[in-house]
Amino acid sequence: MVRLLADENIPKSVVSWLRENGHDILKAQDVGLTGATDSDLVNWSLENERVIITLDEDFGRFYRQLGKPLGVILIRTHPPTPERINHLLSVFLTKVRVDKHTDELMVVTDRGIRIGTH
């Protein structure tokens, strides 16, 4: 099972929904990363082998610049309501085996799913 780390911008209700659906997910605040920099969040996720789930596009750029295997699920939807995020994640999780992409950038949008550095 893939272990996830939710950025602070992921609503608590989305984290709860993922937990209720059997996912191993921690929120940044759960591990003392409240207000942490993106760099701190990345380092913690790498040390603890967790894929970051976020709404923050900066993580896409971070992924490309890092040069290390980093798993990121970047959700792009407008408006980013918990209902829309849950819907996109539900579709994504039924179509993608995240355990096969734990070191890749996975972009989930209203229009589809992209995996890789683009």
CYANA upper distance limits for C-alpha pairs under 8 A (distance plus 0.5 A):
  1 MET  CA     23 HIS  CA      8.08
  1 MET  CA     24 ASP  CA      7.93
  1 MET  CA     99 ASP  CA      7.31
  2 VAL  CA     23 HIS  CA      8.09
  2 VAL  CA     24 ASP  CA      7.41
  2 VAL  CA     50 ARG  CA      7.81
  2 VAL  CA     51 VAL  CA      7.90
  2 VAL  CA     98 VAL  CA      7.29
  2 VAL  CA     99 ASP  CA      6.07
  2 VAL  CA    102 THR  CA      8.13
  3 ARG  CA     23 HIS  CA      7.92
  3 ARG  CA     24 ASP  CA      5.59
  3 ARG  CA     25 ILE  CA      6.47
  3 ARG  CA     49 GLU  CA      7.59
  3 ARG  CA     50 ARG  CA      5.38
  3 ARG  CA     51 VAL  CA      6.76
  4 LEU  CA     23 HIS  CA      8.28
  4 LEU  CA     24 ASP  CA      6.59
  4 LEU  CA     25 ILE  CA      5.00
  4 LEU  CA     26 LEU  CA      6.84
  4 LEU  CA     50 ARG  CA      5.39
  4 LEU  CA     51 VAL  CA      5.21
  4 LEU  CA     52 ILE  CA      6.37
  4 LEU  CA     53 ILE  CA      7.30
  5 LEU  CA     25 ILE  CA      6.11
  5 LEU  CA     26 LEU  CA      5.45
  5 LEU  CA     27 LYS  CA      6.18
  5 LEU  CA     28 ALA  CA      6.99
  5 LEU  CA     45 SER  CA      7.43
  5 LEU  CA     50 ARG  CA      6.29
  5 LEU  CA     51 VAL  CA      6.38
  5 LEU  CA     52 ILE  CA      5.27
  5 LEU  CA     53 ILE  CA      6.58
  6 ALA  CA     10 ILE  CA      6.54
  6 ALA  CA     15 VAL  CA      7.77
  6 ALA  CA     25 ILE  CA      7.40
  6 ALA  CA     26 LEU  CA      6.55
  6 ALA  CA     27 LYS  CA      5.08
  6 ALA  CA     28 ALA  CA      6.38
  6 ALA  CA     52 ILE  CA      6.36
  6 ALA  CA     53 ILE  CA      5.41
  6 ALA  CA     54 THR  CA      6.81
  7 ASP  CA     27 LYS  CA      6.89
  7 ASP  CA     28 ALA  CA      6.06
  7 ASP  CA     41 LEU  CA      8.37
  7 ASP  CA     52 ILE  CA      7.27
  7 ASP  CA     53 ILE  CA      6.59
  7 ASP  CA     54 THR  CA      5.70
  7 ASP  CA     55 LEU  CA      8.34
  8 GLU  CA     27 LYS  CA      7.35
  8 GLU  CA     28 ALA  CA      6.36
  8 GLU  CA     29 GLN  CA      7.56
  8 GLU  CA     34 THR  CA      7.73
  8 GLU  CA     35 GLY  CA      8.48
  8 GLU  CA     54 THR  CA      8.40
  9 ASN  CA     54 THR  CA      7.10
  9 ASN  CA     55 LEU  CA      6.90
  9 ASN  CA     56 ASP  CA      8.16
 10 ILE  CA     14 VAL  CA      7.22
 10 ILE  CA     15 VAL  CA      7.71
 10 ILE  CA     53 ILE  CA      8.09
 10 ILE  CA     54 THR  CA      6.71
 10 ILE  CA     55 LEU  CA      7.38
 11 PRO  CA     15 VAL  CA      7.15
 11 PRO  CA     82 PRO  CA      6.88
 12 LYS  CA     16 SER  CA      6.63
 13 SER  CA     17 TRP  CA      6.53
 13 SER  CA     82 PRO  CA      7.26
 14 VAL  CA     18 LEU  CA      6.68
 14 VAL  CA     82 PRO  CA      6.47
 14 VAL  CA     85 ILE  CA      7.78
 14 VAL  CA     86 ASN  CA      6.73
 15 VAL  CA     19 ARG  CA      6.72
 15 VAL  CA     25 ILE  CA      7.44
 15 VAL  CA     26 LEU  CA      8.23
 15 VAL  CA     27 LYS  CA      7.77
 16 SER  CA     20 GLU  CA      6.57
 17 TRP  CA     21 ASN  CA      6.76
 17 TRP  CA     86 ASN  CA      8.12
 18 LEU  CA     22 GLY  CA      7.05
 18 LEU  CA     23 HIS  CA      5.94
 18 LEU  CA     24 ASP  CA      8.45
 18 LEU  CA     25 ILE  CA      7.78
 19 ARG  CA     23 HIS  CA      5.44
 19 ARG  CA     24 ASP  CA      6.95
 19 ARG  CA     25 ILE  CA      7.04
 26 LEU  CA     30 ASP  CA      6.70
 26 LEU  CA     31 VAL  CA      8.01
 27 LYS  CA     31 VAL  CA      7.66
 28 ALA  CA     32 GLY  CA      7.15
 28 ALA  CA     33 LEU  CA      5.43
 28 ALA  CA     34 THR  CA      6.63
 28 ALA  CA     41 LEU  CA      8.08
 29 GLN  CA     33 LEU  CA      5.67
 29 GLN  CA     34 THR  CA      5.23
 33 LEU  CA     40 ASP  CA      8.29
 33 LEU  CA     41 LEU  CA      7.48
 36 ALA  CA     40 ASP  CA      6.43
 36 ALA  CA     41 LEU  CA      7.01
 37 THR  CA     41 LEU  CA      6.87
 38 ASP  CA     42 VAL  CA      6.62
 38 ASP  CA     59 PHE  CA      7.97
 39 SER  CA     43 ASN  CA      6.63
 40 ASP  CA     44 TRP  CA      6.59
 41 LEU  CA     45 SER  CA      6.61
 42 VAL  CA     46 LEU  CA      6.63
 42 VAL  CA     52 ILE  CA      8.23
 42 VAL  CA     70 LEU  CA      8.31
 43 ASN  CA     47 GLU  CA      6.65
 44 TRP  CA     48 ASN  CA      6.55
 45 SER  CA     49 GLU  CA      6.09
 45 SER  CA     50 ARG  CA      5.31
 45 SER  CA     51 VAL  CA      7.07
 45 SER  CA     52 ILE  CA      7.34
 46 LEU  CA     50 ARG  CA      7.02
 46 LEU  CA     70 LEU  CA      7.31
 50 ARG  CA     71 GLY  CA      7.87
 51 VAL  CA     70 LEU  CA      7.71
 51 VAL  CA     71 GLY  CA      5.07
 51 VAL  CA     72 VAL  CA      5.99
 51 VAL  CA     73 ILE  CA      7.67
 51 VAL  CA    102 THR  CA      6.81
 51 VAL  CA    103 ASP  CA      8.44
 52 ILE  CA     71 GLY  CA      6.71
 52 ILE  CA     72 VAL  CA      5.22
 52 ILE  CA     73 ILE  CA      6.57
 53 ILE  CA     72 VAL  CA      6.36
 53 ILE  CA     73 ILE  CA      5.12
 53 ILE  CA     74 LEU  CA      6.55
 53 ILE  CA     75 ILE  CA      8.08
 54 THR  CA     59 PHE  CA      8.25
 54 THR  CA     72 VAL  CA      8.02
 54 THR  CA     73 ILE  CA      6.81
 54 THR  CA     74 LEU  CA      5.67
 54 THR  CA     75 ILE  CA      6.69
 55 LEU  CA     74 LEU  CA      6.17
 55 LEU  CA     75 ILE  CA      5.54
 55 LEU  CA     76 ARG  CA      6.77
 56 ASP  CA     60 GLY  CA      8.45
 56 ASP  CA     74 LEU  CA      7.49
 56 ASP  CA     75 ILE  CA      8.43
 57 GLU  CA     61 ARG  CA      7.53
 57 GLU  CA     74 LEU  CA      7.50
 58 ASP  CA     62 PHE  CA      6.56
 59 PHE  CA     63 TYR  CA      6.40
 59 PHE  CA     72 VAL  CA      7.76
 59 PHE  CA     74 LEU  CA      8.00
 60 GLY  CA     64 ARG  CA      7.02
 60 GLY  CA     72 VAL  CA      8.13
 60 GLY  CA     74 LEU  CA      7.71
 60 GLY  CA    105 LEU  CA      7.32
 61 ARG  CA     65 GLN  CA      6.78
 62 PHE  CA     66 LEU  CA      6.32
 63 TYR  CA     67 GLY  CA      7.99
 63 TYR  CA     70 LEU  CA      6.88
 63 TYR  CA     72 VAL  CA      8.07
 63 TYR  CA    105 LEU  CA      7.31
 63 TYR  CA    117 THR  CA      8.30
 64 ARG  CA    117 THR  CA      6.88
 69 PRO  CA    102 THR  CA      8.47
 69 PRO  CA    103 ASP  CA      5.03
 69 PRO  CA    104 GLU  CA      7.39
 70 LEU  CA    102 THR  CA      7.49
 70 LEU  CA    103 ASP  CA      4.97
 70 LEU  CA    104 GLU  CA      6.52
 70 LEU  CA    105 LEU  CA      7.97
 71 GLY  CA    101 HIS  CA      7.52
 71 GLY  CA    102 THR  CA      5.15
 71 GLY  CA    103 ASP  CA      4.69
 71 GLY  CA    104 GLU  CA      5.32
 71 GLY  CA    105 LEU  CA      6.36
 71 GLY  CA    106 MET  CA      8.23
 72 VAL  CA    102 THR  CA      8.21
 72 VAL  CA    103 ASP  CA      8.11
 72 VAL  CA    104 GLU  CA      6.89
 72 VAL  CA    105 LEU  CA      5.37
 72 VAL  CA    106 MET  CA      6.45
 73 ILE  CA    105 LEU  CA      6.72
 73 ILE  CA    106 MET  CA      5.24
 73 ILE  CA    107 VAL  CA      6.41
 73 ILE  CA    108 VAL  CA      7.68
 74 LEU  CA    105 LEU  CA      7.84
 74 LEU  CA    106 MET  CA      6.56
 74 LEU  CA    107 VAL  CA      5.25
 74 LEU  CA    108 VAL  CA      6.59
 75 ILE  CA     85 ILE  CA      7.79
 75 ILE  CA     88 LEU  CA      8.40
 75 ILE  CA    107 VAL  CA      6.49
 75 ILE  CA    108 VAL  CA      5.34
 75 ILE  CA    109 THR  CA      6.56
 76 ARG  CA     80 PRO  CA      8.09
 76 ARG  CA    107 VAL  CA      7.73
 76 ARG  CA    108 VAL  CA      6.54
 76 ARG  CA    109 THR  CA      5.28
 76 ARG  CA    110 ASP  CA      7.73
 77 THR  CA     84 ARG  CA      7.80
 77 THR  CA     85 ILE  CA      7.89
 77 THR  CA    109 THR  CA      6.23
 77 THR  CA    110 ASP  CA      6.43
 79 PRO  CA     84 ARG  CA      8.28
 80 PRO  CA     84 ARG  CA      6.77
 80 PRO  CA     85 ILE  CA      6.79
 81 THR  CA     85 ILE  CA      6.69
 82 PRO  CA     86 ASN  CA      6.47
 83 GLU  CA     87 HIS  CA      6.65
 84 ARG  CA     88 LEU  CA      6.69
 85 ILE  CA     89 LEU  CA      6.56
 86 ASN  CA     90 SER  CA      6.44
 87 HIS  CA     91 VAL  CA      6.85
 88 LEU  CA     92 PHE  CA      6.52
 88 LEU  CA    108 VAL  CA      7.35
 88 LEU  CA    109 THR  CA      7.67
 88 LEU  CA    110 ASP  CA      7.61
 89 LEU  CA     93 LEU  CA      6.31
 89 LEU  CA    108 VAL  CA      8.22
 90 SER  CA     94 THR  CA      6.82
 91 VAL  CA     95 LYS  CA      6.85
 92 PHE  CA     96 VAL  CA      6.32
 92 PHE  CA    108 VAL  CA      7.52
 92 PHE  CA    113 ILE  CA      7.71
 93 LEU  CA     97 ARG  CA      7.50
 93 LEU  CA     98 VAL  CA      7.92
 97 ARG  CA    101 HIS  CA      7.78
 98 VAL  CA    102 THR  CA      6.77
101 HIS  CA    105 LEU  CA      8.42
101 HIS  CA    106 MET  CA      8.40
104 GLU  CA    115 ILE  CA      7.28
104 GLU  CA    116 GLY  CA      6.14
104 GLU  CA    117 THR  CA      7.83
105 LEU  CA    115 ILE  CA      6.26
105 LEU  CA    116 GLY  CA      5.71
105 LEU  CA    117 THR  CA      6.61
106 MET  CA    113 ILE  CA      7.62
106 MET  CA    114 ARG  CA      6.29
106 MET  CA    115 ILE  CA      4.97
106 MET  CA    116 GLY  CA      6.97
107 VAL  CA    113 ILE  CA      6.16
107 VAL  CA    114 ARG  CA      5.59
107 VAL  CA    115 ILE  CA      6.80
108 VAL  CA    112 GLY  CA      6.64
108 VAL  CA    113 ILE  CA      5.20
108 VAL  CA    114 ARG  CA      7.17
109 THR  CA    113 ILE  CA      6.72
114 ARG  CA    118 HIS  CA      8.27
